[in-house]
Amino acid sequence: MGHEAIKLELIEWLTKLDDQETIEYFKIVKDSKSSDQDWWNDLGEVEKQGIERGLRDISEGKTISHDEIKSRYDL
């Protein structure tokens, strides 16, 4: 399916959409693509702290590979 067909399909779907949360999400995505605003500034403090903690864990080697988790939990 080409890009134009996909866009038309999405437009048709969006015109029938009643889910306010999904509509608001698409508005945020649209606005984020059309501005020079950094998404980091839209995050709350808890989200920023979580990202910073994750980055710190990575730099300190405190990570587990995807394969190890799959093996550990028989996934």
CHARMM internal coordinates of N, CA and C (Angstrom, degrees):
IC EDIT
DIST 1 N 1 CA 1.4585
DIST 1 CA 1 C 1.5314
ANGL 1 N 1 CA 1 C 107.83
DIST 1 C 2 N 1.3236
ANGL 1 CA 1 C 2 N 116.33
DIHE 1 N 1 CA 1 C 2 N 129.07
DIST 2 N 2 CA 1.4565
ANGL 1 C 2 N 2 CA 121.11
DIHE 1 CA 1 C 2 N 2 CA -179.24
DIST 2 CA 2 C 1.5229
ANGL 2 N 2 CA 2 C 112.39
DIHE 1 C 2 N 2 CA 2 C -75.37
DIST 2 C 3 N 1.3151
ANGL 2 CA 2 C 3 N 115.46
DIHE 2 N 2 CA 2 C 3 N 167.01
DIST 3 N 3 CA 1.4695
ANGL 2 C 3 N 3 CA 121.17
DIHE 2 CA 2 C 3 N 3 CA -178.85
DIST 3 CA 3 C 1.5336
ANGL 3 N 3 CA 3 C 112.49
DIHE 2 C 3 N 3 CA 3 C -58.94
DIST 3 C 4 N 1.3069
ANGL 3 CA 3 C 4 N 117.00
DIHE 3 N 3 CA 3 C 4 N -41.54
DIST 4 N 4 CA 1.4653
ANGL 3 C 4 N 4 CA 119.86
DIHE 3 CA 3 C 4 N 4 CA -178.64
DIST 4 CA 4 C 1.5289
ANGL 4 N 4 CA 4 C 111.25
DIHE 3 C 4 N 4 CA 4 C -63.86
DIST 4 C 5 N 1.3273
ANGL 4 CA 4 C 5 N 116.00
DIHE 4 N 4 CA 4 C 5 N -41.18
DIST 5 N 5 CA 1.4650
ANGL 4 C 5 N 5 CA 120.23
DIHE 4 CA 4 C 5 N 5 CA 178.86
DIST 5 CA 5 C 1.5272
ANGL 5 N 5 CA 5 C 110.75
DIHE 4 C 5 N 5 CA 5 C -66.16
DIST 5 C 6 N 1.3121
ANGL 5 CA 5 C 6 N 116.65
DIHE 5 N 5 CA 5 C 6 N -39.89
DIST 6 N 6 CA 1.4647
ANGL 5 C 6 N 6 CA 120.78
DIHE 5 CA 5 C 6 N 6 CA 177.61
DIST 6 CA 6 C 1.5219
ANGL 6 N 6 CA 6 C 110.36
DIHE 5 C 6 N 6 CA 6 C -63.24
DIST 6 C 7 N 1.3259
ANGL 6 CA 6 C 7 N 116.78
DIHE 6 N 6 CA 6 C 7 N -44.56
DIST 7 N 7 CA 1.4632
ANGL 6 C 7 N 7 CA 120.03
DIHE 6 CA 6 C 7 N 7 CA 179.22
DIST 7 CA 7 C 1.5226
ANGL 7 N 7 CA 7 C 111.52
DIHE 6 C 7 N 7 CA 7 C -61.38
DIST 7 C 8 N 1.3287
ANGL 7 CA 7 C 8 N 116.90
DIHE 7 N 7 CA 7 C 8 N -42.50
DIST 8 N 8 CA 1.4635
ANGL 7 C 8 N 8 CA 119.90
DIHE 7 CA 7 C 8 N 8 CA 178.47
DIST 8 CA 8 C 1.5255
ANGL 8 N 8 CA 8 C 111.38
DIHE 7 C 8 N 8 CA 8 C -64.58
DIST 8 C 9 N 1.3228
ANGL 8 CA 8 C 9 N 116.70
DIHE 8 N 8 CA 8 C 9 N -39.72
DIST 9 N 9 CA 1.4604
ANGL 8 C 9 N 9 CA 120.68
DIHE 8 CA 8 C 9 N 9 CA 177.32
DIST 9 CA 9 C 1.5301
ANGL 9 N 9 CA 9 C 110.55
DIHE 8 C 9 N 9 CA 9 C -62.35
DIST 9 C 10 N 1.3292
ANGL 9 CA 9 C 10 N 116.44
DIHE 9 N 9 CA 9 C 10 N -43.36
DIST 10 N 10 CA 1.4630
ANGL 9 C 10 N 10 CA 120.54
DIHE 9 CA 9 C 10 N 10 CA 178.91
DIST 10 CA 10 C 1.5292
ANGL 10 N 10 CA 10 C 111.98
DIHE 9 C 10 N 10 CA 10 C -66.07
DIST 10 C 11 N 1.3123
ANGL 10 CA 10 C 11 N 117.01
DIHE 10 N 10 CA 10 C 11 N -39.41
DIST 11 N 11 CA 1.4698
ANGL 10 C 11 N 11 CA 120.41
DIHE 10 CA 10 C 11 N 11 CA 177.82
DIST 11 CA 11 C 1.5222
ANGL 11 N 11 CA 11 C 109.98
DIHE 10 C 11 N 11 CA 11 C -61.53
DIST 11 C 12 N 1.3159
ANGL 11 CA 11 C 12 N 116.68
DIHE 11 N 11 CA 11 C 12 N -45.93
DIST 12 N 12 CA 1.4636
ANGL 11 C 12 N 12 CA 120.75
DIHE 11 CA 11 C 12 N 12 CA 179.85
DIST 12 CA 12 C 1.5295
ANGL 12 N 12 CA 12 C 110.26
DIHE 11 C 12 N 12 CA 12 C -61.28
DIST 12 C 13 N 1.3226
ANGL 12 CA 12 C 13 N 116.40
DIHE 12 N 12 CA 12 C 13 N -45.29
DIST 13 N 13 CA 1.4626
ANGL 12 C 13 N 13 CA 121.26
DIHE 12 CA 12 C 13 N 13 CA 179.90
DIST 13 CA 13 C 1.5288
ANGL 13 N 13 CA 13 C 110.74
DIHE 12 C 13 N 13 CA 13 C -63.07
DIST 13 C 14 N 1.3328
ANGL 13 CA 13 C 14 N 116.66
DIHE 13 N 13 CA 13 C 14 N -43.31
DIST 14 N 14 CA 1.4607
ANGL 13 C 14 N 14 CA 121.21
DIHE 13 CA 13 C 14 N 14 CA -177.61
DIST 14 CA 14 C 1.5263
ANGL 14 N 14 CA 14 C 111.90
DIHE 13 C 14 N 14 CA 14 C -65.19
DIST 14 C 15 N 1.3271
ANGL 14 CA 14 C 15 N 117.73
DIHE 14 N 14 CA 14 C 15 N -35.31
DIST 15 N 15 CA 1.4674
ANGL 14 C 15 N 15 CA 119.89
DIHE 14 CA 14 C 15 N 15 CA -179.98
DIST 15 CA 15 C 1.5280
ANGL 15 N 15 CA 15 C 111.92
DIHE 14 C 15 N 15 CA 15 C -66.50
DIST 15 C 16 N 1.3304
ANGL 15 CA 15 C 16 N 117.14
DIHE 15 N 15 CA 15 C 16 N -22.77
DIST 16 N 16 CA 1.4662
ANGL 15 C 16 N 16 CA 121.33
DIHE 15 CA 15 C 16 N 16 CA -179.59
DIST 16 CA 16 C 1.5329
ANGL 16 N 16 CA 16 C 112.49
DIHE 15 C 16 N 16 CA 16 C -98.36
DIST 16 C 17 N 1.3116
ANGL 16 CA 16 C 17 N 116.80
DIHE 16 N 16 CA 16 C 17 N -4.58
DIST 17 N 17 CA 1.4592
ANGL 16 C 17 N 17 CA 121.75
DIHE 16 CA 16 C 17 N 17 CA -174.22
DIST 17 CA 17 C 1.5194
ANGL 17 N 17 CA 17 C 111.47
DIHE 16 C 17 N 17 CA 17 C -73.68
DIST 17 C 18 N 1.3326
ANGL 17 CA 17 C 18 N 116.55
DIHE 17 N 17 CA 17 C 18 N 130.96
DIST 18 N 18 CA 1.4623
ANGL 17 C 18 N 18 CA 121.99
DIHE 17 CA 17 C 18 N 18 CA 178.62
DIST 18 CA 18 C 1.5269
ANGL 18 N 18 CA 18 C 112.50
DIHE 17 C 18 N 18 CA 18 C -110.74
DIST 18 C 19 N 1.3111
ANGL 18 CA 18 C 19 N 118.04
DIHE 18 N 18 CA 18 C 19 N -6.15
DIST 19 N 19 CA 1.4608
ANGL 18 C 19 N 19 CA 122.91
DIHE 18 CA 18 C 19 N 19 CA -176.65
DIST 19 CA 19 C 1.5285
ANGL 19 N 19 CA 19 C 109.94
DIHE 18 C 19 N 19 CA 19 C -77.47
DIST 19 C 20 N 1.3322
ANGL 19 CA 19 C 20 N 116.21
DIHE 19 N 19 CA 19 C 20 N 104.40
DIST 20 N 20 CA 1.4630
ANGL 19 C 20 N 20 CA 121.69
DIHE 19 CA 19 C 20 N 20 CA -175.52
DIST 20 CA 20 C 1.5270
ANGL 20 N 20 CA 20 C 112.11
DIHE 19 C 20 N 20 CA 20 C -61.67
DIST 20 C 21 N 1.3143
ANGL 20 CA 20 C 21 N 117.46
DIHE 20 N 20 CA 20 C 21 N -37.13
DIST 21 N 21 CA 1.4698
ANGL 20 C 21 N 21 CA 120.85
DIHE 20 CA 20 C 21 N 21 CA -179.71
DIST 21 CA 21 C 1.5246
ANGL 21 N 21 CA 21 C 111.28
DIHE 20 C 21 N 21 CA 21 C -63.12
DIST 21 C 22 N 1.3274
ANGL 21 CA 21 C 22 N 116.68
DIHE 21 N 21 CA 21 C 22 N -42.70
DIST 22 N 22 CA 1.4618
ANGL 21 C 22 N 22 CA 120.84
DIHE 21 CA 21 C 22 N 22 CA 178.42
DIST 22 CA 22 C 1.5202
ANGL 22 N 22 CA 22 C 111.21
DIHE 21 C 22 N 22 CA 22 C -66.39
DIST 22 C 23 N 1.3161
ANGL 22 CA 22 C 23 N 116.58
DIHE 22 N 22 CA 22 C 23 N -40.64
DIST 23 N 23 CA 1.4671
ANGL 22 C 23 N 23 CA 120.94
DIHE 22 CA 22 C 23 N 23 CA 178.25
DIST 23 CA 23 C 1.5211
ANGL 23 N 23 CA 23 C 109.95
DIHE 22 C 23 N 23 CA 23 C -61.85
DIST 23 C 24 N 1.3306
ANGL 23 CA 23 C 24 N 116.89
DIHE 23 N 23 CA 23 C 24 N -44.71
DIST 24 N 24 CA 1.4694
ANGL 23 C 24 N 24 CA 120.50
DIHE 23 CA 23 C 24 N 24 CA 179.13
DIST 24 CA 24 C 1.5255
ANGL 24 N 24 CA 24 C 111.03
DIHE 23 C 24 N 24 CA 24 C -63.89
DIST 24 C 25 N 1.3437
ANGL 24 CA 24 C 25 N 116.78
DIHE 24 N 24 CA 24 C 25 N -37.29
DIST 25 N 25 CA 1.4538
ANGL 24 C 25 N 25 CA 120.66
DIHE 24 CA 24 C 25 N 25 CA 177.75
DIST 25 CA 25 C 1.5292
ANGL 25 N 25 CA 25 C 110.85
DIHE 24 C 25 N 25 CA 25 C -61.44
DIST 25 C 26 N 1.3218
ANGL 25 CA 25 C 26 N 116.67
DIHE 25 N 25 CA 25 C 26 N -47.34
DIST 26 N 26 CA 1.4618
ANGL 25 C 26 N 26 CA 120.21
DIHE 25 CA 25 C 26 N 26 CA 178.84
DIST 26 CA 26 C 1.5284
ANGL 26 N 26 CA 26 C 111.63
DIHE 25 C 26 N 26 CA 26 C -62.31
DIST 26 C 27 N 1.3165
ANGL 26 CA 26 C 27 N 117.39
DIHE 26 N 26 CA 26 C 27 N -35.13
DIST 27 N 27 CA 1.4674
ANGL 26 C 27 N 27 CA 120.92
DIHE 26 CA 26 C 27 N 27 CA 176.77
DIST 27 CA 27 C 1.5292
ANGL 27 N 27 CA 27 C 109.97
DIHE 26 C 27 N 27 CA 27 C -63.51
DIST 27 C 28 N 1.3215
ANGL 27 CA 27 C 28 N 116.82
DIHE 27 N 27 CA 27 C 28 N -42.59
DIST 28 N 28 CA 1.4683
ANGL 27 C 28 N 28 CA 120.55
DIHE 27 CA 27 C 28 N 28 CA 178.37
DIST 28 CA 28 C 1.5231
ANGL 28 N 28 CA 28 C 110.50
DIHE 27 C 28 N 28 CA 28 C -62.99
DIST 28 C 29 N 1.3321
ANGL 28 CA 28 C 29 N 116.33
DIHE 28 N 28 CA 28 C 29 N -44.01
DIST 29 N 29 CA 1.4691
ANGL 28 C 29 N 29 CA 120.26
DIHE 28 CA 28 C 29 N 29 CA 178.88
DIST 29 CA 29 C 1.5228
ANGL 29 N 29 CA 29 C 110.10
DIHE 28 C 29 N 29 CA 29 C -60.98
DIST 29 C 30 N 1.3245
ANGL 29 CA 29 C 30 N 116.80
DIHE 29 N 29 CA 29 C 30 N -46.53
DIST 30 N 30 CA 1.4645
ANGL 29 C 30 N 30 CA 121.39
DIHE 29 CA 29 C 30 N 30 CA 179.67
DIST 30 CA 30 C 1.5254
ANGL 30 N 30 CA 30 C 110.62
DIHE 29 C 30 N 30 CA 30 C -59.39
DIST 30 C 31 N 1.3216
ANGL 30 CA 30 C 31 N 116.57
DIHE 30 N 30 CA 30 C 31 N -48.59
DIST 31 N 31 CA 1.4594
ANGL 30 C 31 N 31 CA 120.45
DIHE 30 CA 30 C 31 N 31 CA -178.24
DIST 31 CA 31 C 1.5209
ANGL 31 N 31 CA 31 C 112.25
DIHE 30 C 31 N 31 CA 31 C -65.21
DIST 31 C 32 N 1.3282
ANGL 31 CA 31 C 32 N 116.91
DIHE 31 N 31 CA 31 C 32 N -34.64
DIST 32 N 32 CA 1.4653
ANGL 31 C 32 N 32 CA 119.54
DIHE 31 CA 31 C 32 N 32 CA -178.93
DIST 32 CA 32 C 1.5211
ANGL 32 N 32 CA 32 C 111.18
DIHE 31 C 32 N 32 CA 32 C -69.20
DIST 32 C 33 N 1.3186
ANGL 32 CA 32 C 33 N 116.95
DIHE 32 N 32 CA 32 C 33 N -30.03
DIST 33 N 33 CA 1.4650
ANGL 32 C 33 N 33 CA 120.98
DIHE 32 CA 32 C 33 N 33 CA 179.61
DIST 33 CA 33 C 1.5237
ANGL 33 N 33 CA 33 C 112.16
DIHE 32 C 33 N 33 CA 33 C -77.52
DIST 33 C 34 N 1.3286
ANGL 33 CA 33 C 34 N 116.39
DIHE 33 N 33 CA 33 C 34 N -22.04
DIST 34 N 34 CA 1.4647
ANGL 33 C 34 N 34 CA 119.35
DIHE 33 CA 33 C 34 N 34 CA -174.54
DIST 34 CA 34 C 1.5184
ANGL 34 N 34 CA 34 C 113.40
DIHE 33 C 34 N 34 CA 34 C -104.45
DIST 34 C 35 N 1.3391
ANGL 34 CA 34 C 35 N 116.70
DIHE 34 N 34 CA 34 C 35 N 8.62
DIST 35 N 35 CA 1.4672
ANGL 34 C 35 N 35 CA 117.99
DIHE 34 CA 34 C 35 N 35 CA 179.30
DIST 35 CA 35 C 1.5165
ANGL 35 N 35 CA 35 C 109.74
DIHE 34 C 35 N 35 CA 35 C -128.72
DIST 35 C 36 N 1.2961
ANGL 35 CA 35 C 36 N 114.85
DIHE 35 N 35 CA 35 C 36 N 164.09
DIST 36 N 36 CA 1.4600
ANGL 35 C 36 N 36 CA 120.71
DIHE 35 CA 35 C 36 N 36 CA 177.61
DIST 36 CA 36 C 1.5238
ANGL 36 N 36 CA 36 C 110.75
DIHE 35 C 36 N 36 CA 36 C -90.96
DIST 36 C 37 N 1.3215
ANGL 36 CA 36 C 37 N 115.82
DIHE 36 N 36 CA 36 C 37 N 9.10
DIST 37 N 37 CA 1.4461
ANGL 36 C 37 N 37 CA 121.52
DIHE 36 CA 36 C 37 N 37 CA -176.37
DIST 37 CA 37 C 1.5254
ANGL 37 N 37 CA 37 C 110.43
DIHE 36 C 37 N 37 CA 37 C -71.59
DIST 37 C 38 N 1.3110
ANGL 37 CA 37 C 38 N 116.63
DIHE 37 N 37 CA 37 C 38 N 137.36
DIST 38 N 38 CA 1.4531
ANGL 37 C 38 N 38 CA 122.73
DIHE 37 CA 37 C 38 N 38 CA 178.95
DIST 38 CA 38 C 1.5268
ANGL 38 N 38 CA 38 C 108.85
DIHE 37 C 38 N 38 CA 38 C -82.37
DIST 38 C 39 N 1.3310
ANGL 38 CA 38 C 39 N 117.79
DIHE 38 N 38 CA 38 C 39 N 128.33
DIST 39 N 39 CA 1.4572
ANGL 38 C 39 N 39 CA 121.85
DIHE 38 CA 38 C 39 N 39 CA -178.36
DIST 39 CA 39 C 1.5164
ANGL 39 N 39 CA 39 C 111.80
DIHE 38 C 39 N 39 CA 39 C -60.56
DIST 39 C 40 N 1.3156
ANGL 39 CA 39 C 40 N 117.75
DIHE 39 N 39 CA 39 C 40 N -25.03
DIST 40 N 40 CA 1.4684
ANGL 39 C 40 N 40 CA 121.96
DIHE 39 CA 39 C 40 N 40 CA 179.52
DIST 40 CA 40 C 1.5280
ANGL 40 N 40 CA 40 C 110.87
DIHE 39 C 40 N 40 CA 40 C -56.71
DIST 40 C 41 N 1.3336
ANGL 40 CA 40 C 41 N 115.63
DIHE 40 N 40 CA 40 C 41 N -36.84
DIST 41 N 41 CA 1.4663
ANGL 40 C 41 N 41 CA 120.20
DIHE 40 CA 40 C 41 N 41 CA -178.21
DIST 41 CA 41 C 1.5267
ANGL 41 N 41 CA 41 C 112.59
DIHE 40 C 41 N 41 CA 41 C -68.45
DIST 41 C 42 N 1.3272
ANGL 41 CA 41 C 42 N 117.70
DIHE 41 N 41 CA 41 C 42 N -17.87
DIST 42 N 42 CA 1.4623
ANGL 41 C 42 N 42 CA 121.59
DIHE 41 CA 41 C 42 N 42 CA -179.87
DIST 42 CA 42 C 1.5270
ANGL 42 N 42 CA 42 C 112.74
DIHE 41 C 42 N 42 CA 42 C -89.43
DIST 42 C 43 N 1.3369
ANGL 42 CA 42 C 43 N 117.03
DIHE 42 N 42 CA 42 C 43 N -8.36
DIST 43 N 43 CA 1.4546
ANGL 42 C 43 N 43 CA 120.75
DIHE 42 CA 42 C 43 N 43 CA -179.14
DIST 43 CA 43 C 1.5161
ANGL 43 N 43 CA 43 C 111.05
DIHE 42 C 43 N 43 CA 43 C -80.23
DIST 43 C 44 N 1.3335
ANGL 43 CA 43 C 44 N 115.28
DIHE 43 N 43 CA 43 C 44 N 150.67
DIST 44 N 44 CA 1.4518
ANGL 43 C 44 N 44 CA 120.76
DIHE 43 CA 43 C 44 N 44 CA 173.66
DIST 44 CA 44 C 1.5259
ANGL 44 N 44 CA 44 C 109.66
DIHE 43 C 44 N 44 CA 44 C -80.14
DIST 44 C 45 N 1.3092
ANGL 44 CA 44 C 45 N 116.23
DIHE 44 N 44 CA 44 C 45 N 169.13
DIST 45 N 45 CA 1.4663
ANGL 44 C 45 N 45 CA 120.62
DIHE 44 CA 44 C 45 N 45 CA -178.69
DIST 45 CA 45 C 1.5226
ANGL 45 N 45 CA 45 C 112.17
DIHE 44 C 45 N 45 CA 45 C -62.06
DIST 45 C 46 N 1.3278
ANGL 45 CA 45 C 46 N 117.38
DIHE 45 N 45 CA 45 C 46 N -38.48
DIST 46 N 46 CA 1.4705
ANGL 45 C 46 N 46 CA 120.81
DIHE 45 CA 45 C 46 N 46 CA -179.80
DIST 46 CA 46 C 1.5244
ANGL 46 N 46 CA 46 C 110.03
DIHE 45 C 46 N 46 CA 46 C -62.40
DIST 46 C 47 N 1.3250
ANGL 46 CA 46 C 47 N 117.22
DIHE 46 N 46 CA 46 C 47 N -44.33
DIST 47 N 47 CA 1.4739
ANGL 46 C 47 N 47 CA 120.85
DIHE 46 CA 46 C 47 N 47 CA 178.77
DIST 47 CA 47 C 1.5250
ANGL 47 N 47 CA 47 C 110.80
DIHE 46 C 47 N 47 CA 47 C -63.78
DIST 47 C 48 N 1.3303
ANGL 47 CA 47 C 48 N 117.24
DIHE 47 N 47 CA 47 C 48 N -43.62
DIST 48 N 48 CA 1.4758
ANGL 47 C 48 N 48 CA 120.58
DIHE 47 CA 47 C 48 N 48 CA 179.31
DIST 48 CA 48 C 1.5219
ANGL 48 N 48 CA 48 C 110.94
DIHE 47 C 48 N 48 CA 48 C -62.01
DIST 48 C 49 N 1.3270
ANGL 48 CA 48 C 49 N 116.90
DIHE 48 N 48 CA 48 C 49 N -43.10
DIST 49 N 49 CA 1.4597
ANGL 48 C 49 N 49 CA 120.71
DIHE 48 CA 48 C 49 N 49 CA 179.52
DIST 49 CA 49 C 1.5201
ANGL 49 N 49 CA 49 C 111.11
DIHE 48 C 49 N 49 CA 49 C -63.57
DIST 49 C 50 N 1.3390
ANGL 49 CA 49 C 50 N 116.66
DIHE 49 N 49 CA 49 C 50 N -39.40
DIST 50 N 50 CA 1.4606
ANGL 49 C 50 N 50 CA 120.59
DIHE 49 CA 49 C 50 N 50 CA 178.64
DIST 50 CA 50 C 1.5216
ANGL 50 N 50 CA 50 C 112.05
DIHE 49 C 50 N 50 CA 50 C -63.38
DIST 50 C 51 N 1.3213
ANGL 50 CA 50 C 51 N 116.32
DIHE 50 N 50 CA 50 C 51 N -43.17
DIST 51 N 51 CA 1.4729
ANGL 50 C 51 N 51 CA 120.81
DIHE 50 CA 50 C 51 N 51 CA 178.36
DIST 51 CA 51 C 1.5164
ANGL 51 N 51 CA 51 C 110.13
DIHE 50 C 51 N 51 CA 51 C -64.73
DIST 51 C 52 N 1.3238
ANGL 51 CA 51 C 52 N 116.49
DIHE 51 N 51 CA 51 C 52 N -45.17
DIST 52 N 52 CA 1.4702
ANGL 51 C 52 N 52 CA 120.15
DIHE 51 CA 51 C 52 N 52 CA -179.98
DIST 52 CA 52 C 1.5238
ANGL 52 N 52 CA 52 C 111.27
DIHE 51 C 52 N 52 CA 52 C -63.25
DIST 52 C 53 N 1.3373
ANGL 52 CA 52 C 53 N 116.99
DIHE 52 N 52 CA 52 C 53 N -38.24
DIST 53 N 53 CA 1.4606
ANGL 52 C 53 N 53 CA 121.20
DIHE 52 CA 52 C 53 N 53 CA 177.89
DIST 53 CA 53 C 1.5317
ANGL 53 N 53 CA 53 C 109.88
DIHE 52 C 53 N 53 CA 53 C -64.68
DIST 53 C 54 N 1.3329
ANGL 53 CA 53 C 54 N 116.59
DIHE 53 N 53 CA 53 C 54 N -42.62
DIST 54 N 54 CA 1.4591
ANGL 53 C 54 N 54 CA 120.55
DIHE 53 CA 53 C 54 N 54 CA 178.13
DIST 54 CA 54 C 1.5131
ANGL 54 N 54 CA 54 C 112.66
DIHE 53 C 54 N 54 CA 54 C -62.83
DIST 54 C 55 N 1.3232
ANGL 54 CA 54 C 55 N 116.56
DIHE 54 N 54 CA 54 C 55 N -43.03
DIST 55 N 55 CA 1.4681
ANGL 54 C 55 N 55 CA 120.55
DIHE 54 CA 54 C 55 N 55 CA 178.26
DIST 55 CA 55 C 1.5286
ANGL 55 N 55 CA 55 C 111.18
DIHE 54 C 55 N 55 CA 55 C -64.34
DIST 55 C 56 N 1.3227
ANGL 55 CA 55 C 56 N 115.85
DIHE 55 N 55 CA 55 C 56 N -37.81
DIST 56 N 56 CA 1.4714
ANGL 55 C 56 N 56 CA 120.34
DIHE 55 CA 55 C 56 N 56 CA 177.86
DIST 56 CA 56 C 1.5351
ANGL 56 N 56 CA 56 C 109.70
DIHE 55 C 56 N 56 CA 56 C -65.66
DIST 56 C 57 N 1.3336
ANGL 56 CA 56 C 57 N 117.02
DIHE 56 N 56 CA 56 C 57 N -42.78
DIST 57 N 57 CA 1.4653
ANGL 56 C 57 N 57 CA 120.31
DIHE 56 CA 56 C 57 N 57 CA 177.59
DIST 57 CA 57 C 1.5243
ANGL 57 N 57 CA 57 C 111.10
DIHE 56 C 57 N 57 CA 57 C -59.85
DIST 57 C 58 N 1.3199
ANGL 57 CA 57 C 58 N 116.69
DIHE 57 N 57 CA 57 C 58 N -42.08
DIST 58 N 58 CA 1.4661
ANGL 57 C 58 N 58 CA 120.45
DIHE 57 CA 57 C 58 N 58 CA 178.55
DIST 58 CA 58 C 1.5150
ANGL 58 N 58 CA 58 C 110.78
DIHE 57 C 58 N 58 CA 58 C -61.72
DIST 58 C 59 N 1.3271
ANGL 58 CA 58 C 59 N 117.28
DIHE 58 N 58 CA 58 C 59 N -46.76
DIST 59 N 59 CA 1.4655
ANGL 58 C 59 N 59 CA 120.44
DIHE 58 CA 58 C 59 N 59 CA -177.75
DIST 59 CA 59 C 1.5242
ANGL 59 N 59 CA 59 C 111.76
DIHE 58 C 59 N 59 CA 59 C -67.03
DIST 59 C 60 N 1.3360
ANGL 59 CA 59 C 60 N 117.64
DIHE 59 N 59 CA 59 C 60 N -25.42
DIST 60 N 60 CA 1.4678
ANGL 59 C 60 N 60 CA 121.98
DIHE 59 CA 59 C 60 N 60 CA 179.03
DIST 60 CA 60 C 1.5268
ANGL 60 N 60 CA 60 C 112.17
DIHE 59 C 60 N 60 CA 60 C -93.11
DIST 60 C 61 N 1.3330
ANGL 60 CA 60 C 61 N 116.87
DIHE 60 N 60 CA 60 C 61 N 3.61
DIST 61 N 61 CA 1.4573
ANGL 60 C 61 N 61 CA 121.02
DIHE 60 CA 60 C 61 N 61 CA 177.71
DIST 61 CA 61 C 1.5220
ANGL 61 N 61 CA 61 C 113.77
DIHE 60 C 61 N 61 CA 61 C 73.85
DIST 61 C 62 N 1.3127
ANGL 61 CA 61 C 62 N 117.49
DIHE 61 N 61 CA 61 C 62 N 19.94
DIST 62 N 62 CA 1.4669
ANGL 61 C 62 N 62 CA 121.85
DIHE 61 CA 61 C 62 N 62 CA -179.80
DIST 62 CA 62 C 1.5307
ANGL 62 N 62 CA 62 C 109.89
DIHE 61 C 62 N 62 CA 62 C -91.98
DIST 62 C 63 N 1.3157
ANGL 62 CA 62 C 63 N 115.40
DIHE 62 N 62 CA 62 C 63 N 64.14
DIST 63 N 63 CA 1.4646
ANGL 62 C 63 N 63 CA 120.15
DIHE 62 CA 62 C 63 N 63 CA -179.20
DIST 63 CA 63 C 1.5183
ANGL 63 N 63 CA 63 C 109.72
DIHE 62 C 63 N 63 CA 63 C -132.45
DIST 63 C 64 N 1.3219
ANGL 63 CA 63 C 64 N 115.16
DIHE 63 N 63 CA 63 C 64 N 161.15
DIST 64 N 64 CA 1.4561
ANGL 63 C 64 N 64 CA 122.54
DIHE 63 CA 63 C 64 N 64 CA 175.83
DIST 64 CA 64 C 1.5295
ANGL 64 N 64 CA 64 C 106.30
DIHE 63 C 64 N 64 CA 64 C -127.40
DIST 64 C 65 N 1.3111
ANGL 64 CA 64 C 65 N 115.77
DIHE 64 N 64 CA 64 C 65 N 134.34
DIST 65 N 65 CA 1.4614
ANGL 64 C 65 N 65 CA 119.34
DIHE 64 CA 64 C 65 N 65 CA -178.18
DIST 65 CA 65 C 1.5238
ANGL 65 N 65 CA 65 C 111.47
DIHE 64 C 65 N 65 CA 65 C -68.66
DIST 65 C 66 N 1.3172
ANGL 65 CA 65 C 66 N 114.96
DIHE 65 N 65 CA 65 C 66 N 155.85
DIST 66 N 66 CA 1.4605
ANGL 65 C 66 N 66 CA 121.95
DIHE 65 CA 65 C 66 N 66 CA 177.16
DIST 66 CA 66 C 1.5272
ANGL 66 N 66 CA 66 C 110.45
DIHE 65 C 66 N 66 CA 66 C -58.81
DIST 66 C 67 N 1.3413
ANGL 66 CA 66 C 67 N 116.03
DIHE 66 N 66 CA 66 C 67 N -42.52
DIST 67 N 67 CA 1.4605
ANGL 66 C 67 N 67 CA 120.62
DIHE 66 CA 66 C 67 N 67 CA -180.00
DIST 67 CA 67 C 1.5246
ANGL 67 N 67 CA 67 C 111.52
DIHE 66 C 67 N 67 CA 67 C -62.37
DIST 67 C 68 N 1.3376
ANGL 67 CA 67 C 68 N 117.42
DIHE 67 N 67 CA 67 C 68 N -38.90
DIST 68 N 68 CA 1.4625
ANGL 67 C 68 N 68 CA 120.40
DIHE 67 CA 67 C 68 N 68 CA 179.55
DIST 68 CA 68 C 1.5306
ANGL 68 N 68 CA 68 C 110.94
DIHE 67 C 68 N 68 CA 68 C -65.92
DIST 68 C 69 N 1.3186
ANGL 68 CA 68 C 69 N 117.67
DIHE 68 N 68 CA 68 C 69 N -40.91
DIST 69 N 69 CA 1.4638
ANGL 68 C 69 N 69 CA 121.32
DIHE 68 CA 68 C 69 N 69 CA 177.78
DIST 69 CA 69 C 1.5196
ANGL 69 N 69 CA 69 C 110.09
DIHE 68 C 69 N 69 CA 69 C -63.81
DIST 69 C 70 N 1.3328
ANGL 69 CA 69 C 70 N 116.72
DIHE 69 N 69 CA 69 C 70 N -44.03
DIST 70 N 70 CA 1.4720
ANGL 69 C 70 N 70 CA 120.47
DIHE 69 CA 69 C 70 N 70 CA 178.60
DIST 70 CA 70 C 1.5267
ANGL 70 N 70 CA 70 C 110.12
DIHE 69 C 70 N 70 CA 70 C -59.96
DIST 70 C 71 N 1.2955
ANGL 70 CA 70 C 71 N 116.65
DIHE 70 N 70 CA 70 C 71 N -41.98
DIST 71 N 71 CA 1.4608
ANGL 70 C 71 N 71 CA 120.76
DIHE 70 CA 70 C 71 N 71 CA -179.29
DIST 71 CA 71 C 1.5265
ANGL 71 N 71 CA 71 C 110.39
DIHE 70 C 71 N 71 CA 71 C -67.96
DIST 71 C 72 N 1.3073
ANGL 71 CA 71 C 72 N 116.43
DIHE 71 N 71 CA 71 C 72 N -44.48
DIST 72 N 72 CA 1.4582
ANGL 71 C 72 N 72 CA 121.82
DIHE 71 CA 71 C 72 N 72 CA -177.49
DIST 72 CA 72 C 1.5279
ANGL 72 N 72 CA 72 C 112.47
DIHE 71 C 72 N 72 CA 72 C -61.14
DIST 72 C 73 N 1.3267
ANGL 72 CA 72 C 73 N 116.30
DIHE 72 N 72 CA 72 C 73 N -37.51
DIST 73 N 73 CA 1.4607
ANGL 72 C 73 N 73 CA 120.99
DIHE 72 CA 72 C 73 N 73 CA -176.71
DIST 73 CA 73 C 1.5272
ANGL 73 N 73 CA 73 C 113.53
DIHE 72 C 73 N 73 CA 73 C -107.58
DIST 73 C 74 N 1.3355
ANGL 73 CA 73 C 74 N 115.71
DIHE 73 N 73 CA 73 C 74 N 17.68
DIST 74 N 74 CA 1.4732
ANGL 73 C 74 N 74 CA 121.48
DIHE 73 CA 73 C 74 N 74 CA 178.03
DIST 74 CA 74 C 1.5219
ANGL 74 N 74 CA 74 C 112.80
DIHE 73 C 74 N 74 CA 74 C 50.65
DIST 74 C 75 N 1.3092
ANGL 74 CA 74 C 75 N 116.37
DIHE 74 N 74 CA 74 C 75 N 48.08
DIST 75 N 75 CA 1.4678
ANGL 74 C 75 N 75 CA 120.89
DIHE 74 CA 74 C 75 N 75 CA -179.89
DIST 75 CA 75 C 1.5121
ANGL 75 N 75 CA 75 C 110.66
DIHE 74 C 75 N 75 CA 75 C -96.15
END
COOR INIT
IC SEED 1 N 1 CA 1 C
IC BUILD
